[in-house]
Amino acid sequence: MKSSPPYELCTYTVLPPELVKPLHDLDTICFRRNYVQTSADHKDQDDKYCSGADRICYVLALKHTDVIGETRVFKRTIEFNHQNVVLGGIGSVGTHPDNRQKGIASMMIQKAMEILRQNSCDVVYLCTDTYNKKLVGLYEQFGFRLLDKPHTYVGESGKRYTDIDGMIAPVCSQKLFQTIVESPLPVDIGVGNW
């Protein structure tokens, strides 16, 4: 008999107040653990990741009242090569270090992909440390591949950013996925990164 996981996967369109601080604490552990951000760093991050209006939901792994895993799911429409593309996004995938290697990130990504499919997204984009083979391998299990070209976006300030850390996967349109991957054109993902 298969036992149930020691955590619960929950989806929230609006984050309950009691989860705000635990989620912030998990963000700090997962994404800012090894360095102290200056006020300039905070300002830069806020400018780049200003896409809260595109968020569909949070997918959280909860162990009792502790947030042990998170990801955020996004959706927006962009234009690529004169075609509208419903772009899904996955961001802030993180698992508490004490709970890694237990399939939590995989379950959250799987749930995020289901939500993007239900929301009729053509393709899904995420940014990650593309030099980390373990992370790339995790996302490849869900059909992601390295974008292998720059992607651009505009920050809240209007400043344009160019990054090369993108991965992309098909959701509802294999054709649009192929068009984006095979084209030499950079991908402009709109306002704010995920």
N, C-alpha and C positions, 0 to 999 in steps of 0.2 A: 504494500500500500504506500502510495506516494505521500510524503508529509508536506504540510503547507510551509511556505517560507517563514522565517522568523521576523518578517516585516510585512507591512501592508502598503500596497501601491495605491496612492490617492491622487485624484485629479481635481484641481481647483481653478475656476475661472477668476476668482477673487481670493487672494490669500487671506485666511482668517487671521485676525490680529495676534492671536497667541502663537502663530507660526512665523511672524515677521522676524523676531529676534533670532530664533533657532536657525532660520534660513540664512540670515545675515552671518551668523557665526559659522555655518557650514561653508558659505562663500569664502570667508576669511581663511578657513583651514585649507580649502581645496585650491583656491586661486591666488591667495596673497600671503601664504604661510611663510615663505622664505625671504620676504623683503618688506620694508616699510614704505608705503606710498607717501610721496610728498603731496602737498596741496596741488602742485602742477600736474602730478600723475592722476590725482582724483579728477581734476578738471578735464584732462585729456580723455580719461576713461568715460566720464559722463557725456562728453561730446561725441565720442565714437559709438557708444552703446546706448543711444537715445531712442531705442525702438520699442519702448514699452507699449505704445499705442497699437502695435502690431501683434502683441501677445495674445494667443488664443487661451492658453492655460499654463499652469505649472503641473508637472508630474513629480510627485514627491514619494520617496520611500520613507515610511515611518516605522519606527520600532518603539512601540508604546507611545510616548509623547515626544520622542527624539526624532529630529529630521536627520536621516542617515544618507539620503540620496536626493538629488534634484536634477531636473532638466526643465527647460522652458521651451514652449512650442509657439511658433510665430507663423504669420501668413500676411503676404502683401502681393500686389500685382505690380510687376515691372515690365519694361519693354526690352526685348532682345531682338536685334536685327529686324526691327519693324513689326514684331509680333508681341502681343500681350502674353505674359507668362504668369501663372499663379504660382508664386514662389513660397514654399514652406520654409521654415527655419527651425533648427534645433540649436539651442544655446545653453550655456552654463551646466553642462553635464558634469556632475561631480558626485563622488561617493566618499563618505567619511573614511579616513585611512584604516580605522578599526574594522571596517565592513567591506573592504575591497576583496576582489577575487571570489565573490560569492554570486555573481550573475546579476547584481542589482542594476548596474549601468545598462546591461543588455536588456533587462526587463523594461527599464524606463525608455530606452530608445525604441524598443518594439512598440510600446504603448504610444509614444510620440508619433511613430510612423502610421499607426492605425488612425490616430486623430487627424493627421495630415491627409490621409486617404479619405476620411469622412468629410473633410473640408475641401475636397476636390482640388488639392494642390497638384500642379503638373510635375514639379520637381522640388527637391528639398536641398538646401544649402546649409553648411555649417563651417565654422572656422575652428581649427585645432592646431596643435603643434605637429606639423606635417613631418618633422624629423623624428618624432617618437613612433617607432615601428609598432609598438604595442597599441597605441591609440589609433593609428591608421588601420591596423588589423581589426580592431574592435568595430570601427565604422564600416569597413569593407564587408563584414558579415551581413550588413543591412543594405548592400548594393551601392554604397558610396565609393567613389573613386576620386583621386586627386584631380582638382580642376586643371592643374598644369598650365595655368595662365593667370595673369593678374585679375583681380576683381576690385571694383571701386565702389565707394559709397560716400554719401555726404553726411557730415556730422550736423548736430543741432545748430552749430555756429555758421553753417554754410561752407565750411572747409571741406575740400574733397580729399579723401584718403584712398590710397592704393595698397592692397595687401596681396600676398601670394600664399596664404595659408588656408585656402578654401578646398572643400570637398563637396561633391554633388551626387545626388542619386535620383533615379526616377521614382515618381509616386504614381500619378495617373497618366503620364504621357511619356512613353519610351521615345517617341518621335522627337518631342521637344528636348528631352535629355540628350539624345544623339546630336541634334542640331547645335546645342550649346557646347557640348564636348568637342565636336569636330570643327567648329568655327574658330578661326584665329582671333576673332573679336574678343576683347575683354568683356566681362560681365559686370554691369552696373547693378548692384543689388538694391539701390534706392537710398532712403534716408535711414541711417543707423545700421550698425552691424549687430549680429546676434552672438 
